[in-house]
Amino acid sequence: MYLRKSSRKNNDGSIVTYYQLAHNERHPVTRKPVSKILHTFGRADKIDREALVRLCRSIARVCEVDVIDRHADCRQPTLFKDQCGEEIQFIKTTELGTIMIIDELWQRLGIKESLKALIKDKGTQSDYERALFLLTANRLCEPLSKLGTWSNWKEKVYLPSCAQVSLHHLYEAMDFLFDHAAQVEKSVFFHTANLLNLEVDLIFYDTTTASFAIDYEDVEEEDGEPGLRKFGHSKEGVWTPQVVVALAVTREGLPVRCWVFPGNTSDAKTIEHVRADLRGWKLGRALFVADSGMNSQENRRELSRACGKYLLASRMASVSQVKKEVLSKRGRYTAIKDNLMAKEVIVGDGERRTRYVLCYNPKEAKRQKLHRQELIKQLEEALSCHKNHQVTCQWAIDLLASRRYKRYLTITKGRKLRIDRQAVRDSRRYDGKWVIETNDDTISFEDAACGYKGLMVIERCFRSLKKTQIKMTPMYHWAPRRIEAHIRICVLALLIQRVAEMECRDSWFNIRKELGKLQATECRTKNHVFFKRNEVSERTKEIFKSLKTPLPKSLLRVSDVGIQA
């Protein structure tokens, strides 16, 4: 394998040179060596030299050799003179604002205190608290692997407290968090609830999946426990080895607790673990809100033991009681908001009665009606284009296999395909409607309807966790304890993000973008090394004020040459 240099001549006579990573292979027929291009670095005049240097250093680290960057050593730095006449050399600039705010919230939410107390109790010598902070902060700034966090990202931020954190400390800290996750989560949540005066009256619960780029699922572990990575149907709609991540959050979107289950665990089966964990926390009056995937007779019984009260969506088409009695119940809707109407339906008498809330959204009903009309039109066109309507035809098989069309199709006794007009008429009953089931007699049906709509907050949390900000996936860990620890680190990052968004009333994307402008510059003189921040913009000052955090001093740190931390 070698670095190859190639050139081409343009029409104007200029020559452009490119660098490529290549290696030689023998031709299967001629047996002569033929070069194969593995990667193109780009034009020589626009090449990212620093990226090549990092590649050299990563290879040198494996080979246990040193790389000397003569170009960097020979560059003449810009020199200035301070008031004492000493020449000042500007070394590098690192990010200050974001990491400072994250560290402040890390301490204020009691995460540092909880970890320090556990480390002291266990008699651990290593500073795992700083290692876990480094990993959490990286998820909020520039999500990378553990190796990337230690080798590349740590040097980009002003974080002297993490200077002594090594790569093996990161992995050991993840194992430490896995062993004491329940204690940390409980301590941090109640500290946050007291700090922000949270009313834990609604707990929103849902699950998502995190898939892995592997071919096989995990085998059973030595202690008899099943592996975490199991084949399952992911939320993205594919069949893949995955784990199931469950999350409980408050109405503000602050994480209460997270759980990690094997990838083949159904949503309904997770309730038993949730019941046991939340019951031990003794949250008092808490209304558990979840979608229809959690609604079963067994789960309702478990939830009654755990939180006492629940608010669950109910399947309309598959539950006979809802289909026959709730949807057919006469009576006017009460307008709650512009696009939300609801009415209460009681089925049964005495202790065996069930309380339902039937909700209706007129705009959504109109949208679903137009969507159904468009689908029927497409089906009519498809049927008119073919003379043979036998279900064995490929076009008919494709329609029956489609999740989009199959609900409106039926097969006649003659094995022919046709539109099911009865199914079309039945589907009109569900336009813009959803049904909520609750065992809380004290909550009004207006509050129940609004409370369930708040379930969207957990969808935003999952979106931030998986795709937009924290990027929990892809994961490259294979040990179950590391997988769980990685997910819990991401949830800690989500907690910090949501608190910052609540206090600043802005998205983390905008907060992060503005805080990134506040930086620290490393400067050197003949005898001293010092770090100085740049000027603070007005918007950055507003963020610091909203988060009740004092601005950093202009001169951050001064030390003698050779003994700086």
N, C-alpha and C positions, 0 to 999 in steps of 0.2 A: 504494500500500500504506500502511495507516495502522492505528493502535491504536483499536479500537472499544470503546465502553462501553455495556453493555446492562443492563437491570434487569428484575426480576420481583417480583411481590407474592405473599407467602405467605398461607396461610389465616388466620394470626393477625394479619395486617395489616402485618407487617414486610417491608421491601424489601431484596432482595439484589441486589448489583451485581456484574457480571462484566466482565473485560477479555478482548478477543479481537483477534487479528491478522487483518485483512481487506483485501480489495481489490475494486475495482469492475470488473464485466464487463458488456458489452452483451448484452441478451437477444436470442437469435437471431431471434425473431419480432417482438416489440414494439420492438426496438432501443433500449430504455430501459436506463439503467445499473442494474445489480442487484449488491448487495454479496454477496461470497462469503467465507465464513469459512475461513481457512487454519489457524489454531491457536487453541485456547482456553487462556488462562493461568490461569483459575480465578477464584475469588471475590476481590473487591477487598480484603476484610478478611483474607484468608489468602494473598495473593499473595506469591510469592518475589521480593522486591524486588532482591536481589542478582543473581538470574538475569537480570532485565530490564536491570540495569546492565551486566552482562557482555555482553548482546546489543547494547546501545548502543555499548559500547566496541569490539566486534568490527566493527560497521558503520563506526564512526568511524575505525578503523585502515585500512580499505579506502579511505575517502573522504579520509584524511589531515587529519582535524579532531580537536580535543580535546574530551573530555567532562568537564565539571565537576560533580562530585557535591556539590551544595550541602548536601544533607541530611547527608551524612557529615562535611562540613567544619564544619557548625554544631553537630554533636553535642558535648556537653560530656563529656569523658572523666572517668572516676573518678579522683580525685586523692588521693594519700597523701603522707606526708612521711617521708623517710628520717632517719637519725640526725643528719644535718647540717642538717636543716630544709628541704631542697629538696623541692618537690612532685614526685611520681612519677606519670607517665602510663602506663597499660597500653595498649599499641598492639594487639597481636595474639598469638595462640598458634599455634605450629606443631608438627608432629609431630617427635619427636626419636629415640625408642627404635628404631623399625624401621630408619630410614635409617642410624643409627649402627652397628647390627649388620651391615647389608648392606655398608657401607663397610669394616668390619673384616674380613669374610670376603672381600671383593673384594681386599683387600691380602694377606691370609693365603694365599689360593689362588694368588697370583702373577700375577693378571690385571693389576693395576696395573703391576707391575714389567715384565711382558712388553710391554705397550703403550707404556710410557715408553721402553723400550729401542728399540722399533721407531721411535717418533717421533724419537728422537735420531739413529738411524742414517739416517733419511730426510731429516733436516734440516728437519722440519716445524715451523713457528712456532706453529700453533694447538694448544691443549691438547685433542686429541681424546680423551684418556683420560678426562677429566672428562665430556665429552659422552656417551661410551659408557656410563660409569657411571650417568649420569642416566637414560639410556634403559633400562638393565638394571634399575635400582632401581624405575623406574615399573612395569615388568612385574610386579614382586613386590608392589607396594603397591596401585596403582590403575591398571590398564592403560588407557592412552589413546593417541590418535594422537600423532605427533611434535609437531604444533602444540598439541594439548591439554596435552602434557607440559611444553612450554616456557611457554605462556601462562597455564595454570591450576594445574597440579599443583606446579610448582617452587616456587610461593609458599606452598604448604601445608606444606612440610617445612623443617626447619632444616638448610640445606645451603649455608653461606657459600662453600665451595670451588667451587661451581658458579654463583656470582653473575654471572660474566662470560660464561657460555655463552649464545650467541645461537641463534636458530632455524637459521640457515644452517650453524652449527657442527655441529648434530645430523646434517644430511644429509651434510655433508662427512665426518664421522666414520664414518657408515655406509659410504661409499665406501672410506674408509681400511681399515675392517675387512674389506670384501670383498676388497680387493687383498692382504691379508696374513692371511687367515683360517687357512690351513694352519699357518703359523708360530705364531700365537696358540694354536690348539687343541692343537698338540703340546706347546708349552711349558707351558701351563696344566695339561694332563693329567698330565704327568710330575711337575710340581711338586706336584699334588694327591696323586698316588700315593705320592710320598716322604713328604709331610706326614702322610698318614693311614695309612701302611704298608699300602697296598692290595696284595692278591694278585690280579694280573690273570690268573687261571687260567680264568675263564669270561667270554666276551664274548657278551652277548645282542644279537641284531640283528633289527630288524623295520622295516616301513615304514608310513606313514600318508599321508593326503592332506590338502591344504589348498585349499579351493575358493574361487572368486572370483565376485562378483555382476556378471558381464559376459556379453554375448551371443555374443562371438566369441573364438576362440583367437588367440594371438599369431602373427604372420607370421614368416617367416625373417628373421633379422637381417642387417645389411649385410655382416658378415664370413662369412656362410654358415652360422652356427650357428643351430639351430632355437630358436624362442622357448620360454620356460619354461611359460607358461600354455597348456596343451593340453587338449582334451576327453578325458576319461577317466571310468572308473567309480569314483566315490569310495567311501571306506569307509562313508559314510553311506547308500550304496545308490542314489545319483542320478548321472545323466550330466551333467557340468558341466565348464567350464574349471577346471583345477586344476594344482597342482604336487605332486610326490611327495617326501615328506620321509622320509629314512632315518636311523635312530639306532642307534648301538652303545653299550651301557651295560655296566657291571660288575655283578656279582651284588648289590651294594649299591644299584644304581640310579643310579650316578654316570655322567654322559655321557662316553664316550671320544671320540666324534667324530660329526658329523652330515654328511649329504649332501643336496643338493637336485637333483632330476631333473625333466625335462619331465613334464607330467601324463599322457602316454600311455605312460610307461615301465612295463613289467611288473616285478613283484618279482624275477623270476629274472634279468632283465637288469642289475640293479643290482650284482650280485655282482662283476663284473669291476672296477668302480671301487673297491669295497670292498677287493678283493684287493690292488690296486696301492697303495692308501693305507696299509693296515695292515701290509703287508709292508715298506714303507719305515720304519715306526716300530720294527721289530725288537722286538716285545713278548716274545719268548721263547716259552715254552710257554703257549699260549692256546687254549682249547677254544671253538670258535665254535658258538653255539646259535641255531637259527632254526626257524621253523615250516615246514609242508609246501610253502608257496608258493615257497620257495627251493630245494627239493629236485629237482635234475635231474642227469643224468650230467655235463653240462658244468660246472654249478656246483660239484659235488663235486670235480671236477678242479681248478677254480680255487681253491676253498677249501683244498685240500691244499697248493697252492703258497703261499697267503697265510698261513694260521695253522697249517698242518700238520694239526691235528685238528679234527673237526667233530662236532656232535651235532644231527641234523636229524629233524624229524617226517616220516613217510612216509605217503603216501595209501594207505589200506587197500583201497578198492574198485577203484581204477583201476590199481594196480601188480600185475601178474600174479604176480610172485614172492612178494609179501606175501600176496596173496589165497590162493594155492594152497599155499604152504609154511609161512609164518610163522603164520598164523591157525589152520592145521590141525595144527600141531606139538603132539604130546601131551607132557604133563608137568605137574607141579604148580607153582603159583605160590608165590613166597616173599613172605610178608607183610613189608612195609617200614614202613608206617605204618597208622593205623586205616583209611584209605580209599585205600590204595595198595598194590597187589600187582604183582609183575613176575616175568618169567622170560626167560632168554637163549636166543636162537635163532640158530644159525650155519648159513648157507646156502652151499654150495660148499666147495671145498678149496683149500689153499695160498694163494697170493697173490690168487687170484680170489675168495676167500671174502668174504662180506658178513656183518657182525655186526649183528643186530637185537636190540632189547629190547622185548618185548611187555608192556605195562602194562595193569592192570585196576583199575577203581574200582567196588566193589560197589554203593555208594549211587547213583552216576551210572548204572549199568546198570539199577537199579530205576526210577530216574526216567525214563530213556529208554523203558523197556518200558511204563510207565503212559502216557507221552505218546503212544506209537505206538497203544496200544489206544484212546485217546480219539480220535485222528485216524481210525482205521478205523471207529469207531462213528459219527462225523460223516459219513463217506463213505457208509456203509450207509443212514443216514437220508436223505441227499441223493438217493441212487439210488432209494430207495423212494418218494420224493415225486413222481417224474416217471415217466410211463408211456413216454414216448419217450426212448430212451437213445442216439439218434443223436448222433455227435460234432459235427454241425453245429448243434445246439441251443446257445443262448447260455449256459445254465447249465453245459453240458458244456465249452464253450470256456473259461469262467471257471475251472473246476476244473483243466483241463489247463494253464492259464497260471499257476496258483498254485504257488509254490515250496514251499508247505506240503503240498499234496496230490499233486502230479503224479508223485512217485516211486512212489506206491502205486497208480497207475492204468495201464491198458493199453487198447488199441483192438483189438477182434476183427476177423476177416476181413469181417464184415458191417458194419464201420464203426460199431460200437456201443461204448459206454464201460462198462468193468467194473473191479472191483478186482483188482489183480495179486497173487494169493495167494502166488505164488512169490517176488515181491519182498518181501512181508511176512516170509516165512520167512527169506530171505537177510539181511534187515536185523538179525535177532536176533543174528547172528554178531558184529556190531560194537558191541553194547551195552556201554557203559562201558569200551571198549578204545581204545588208541592205540598206534602202533608208532613206535619211534625207531631210526634208523640211525646208526651211528657207525663211524669208522675208528680209534678209540683203543682199543687192546687193554689199556692199563694201567688204565683206569677200570673199576670194578666196575659191574655192571648196576644195583645199588642206587643208586649215586651218579649214574649216567646218568639213571635215572628221576627222582630228586629234582632233578637239574640242569635237566632240561627243564621240570619244573613251575615252576622259578624264572623261566621266561620271562614269567610274569605280571608281573614287576617292570617290564618295558618297557611293558606295557599301562597300568600306573599312571602311568608317565612321560608317555606320550602323552595320557592323560586330563588330567593336570595342565597339559601344554603347551597343549592345544587348548580346554579347556572350563572347568575348575574354578578354577585359580589364575592362570596366566600369560596365558592367553587369546591364543594366537598368531593365532587368527582371530577376526573377519574382518580381512583385509589389504586395504589400499587402494593399495598400491604397484603400479606397472605395469612399471618398469624391472627387468630380471632381477637386476642387481647389488643393488638396494634390497630386492628380495624375499629374496634369499639373506642379505643382511646382517640383515634383520629376524628371520629364522628363527634365525640364529646368536646374535643378542642374546637371543632367547627361551631358547636352549639354555644360554647362560651364566647366565641367571636360574634355570634348572632346576638347574644345578650348585650354585649358592649355596643354593637351597631344600633340596636333598637333604642337603647337608652340615649345615645347621642342624637338619633333622629327625633326622639320625643322632646329632648331638651332644646334642640336647635330648630325644631319644626321645619326640617329640610331633609332631603334624601342623603344617604351616606355617600353616594356618588358625588354630589355637589360639595359636601363637607370635606371629603377626602381630596377633591380637586383643589379646594381653596387652601387647606392646611398644607398641601404639598409645596406651596410657594414659600413657606417659612423653613429656611434651611440654616445649617451651621457650617461654617468654613473653618477648616484646620489651617493654622498659620504657624510658621516657625521663624525664630530668630536664631542667632548663634547660641544662645544659652537657654531659650525657653520655647515651649510649645503651648499654644493657646487656641481656644475655639471661640468664635464670635458668630452671633446670629446676624442675619440681614434685617432690613427694615420690615416692620409688620404692616400689612395692608389693613384698611378699615374693616373689610369683611372678615378677615381673620381675627381681628380684635373682637368683633361681635360674637364669633363662635366661642372664643375663650370666655367671654363674659357670660354667654348663655350656659356654658358648662361650668361656670363658677370656678374657673381655673386661672391663676395669675399668669401673666405673660412671662416668658423666660427673660432672664437678664441679658443685657447686650453682650457681656463677656461671660461665657458659660464656664470655662475652666482654664486654669493656667498651671503648668507644671514645668519642671526643669527637663532639659533635653536628656534622654536616656533613662528617665525614671517615670515617664508618664504612664498612666494606667491604660 
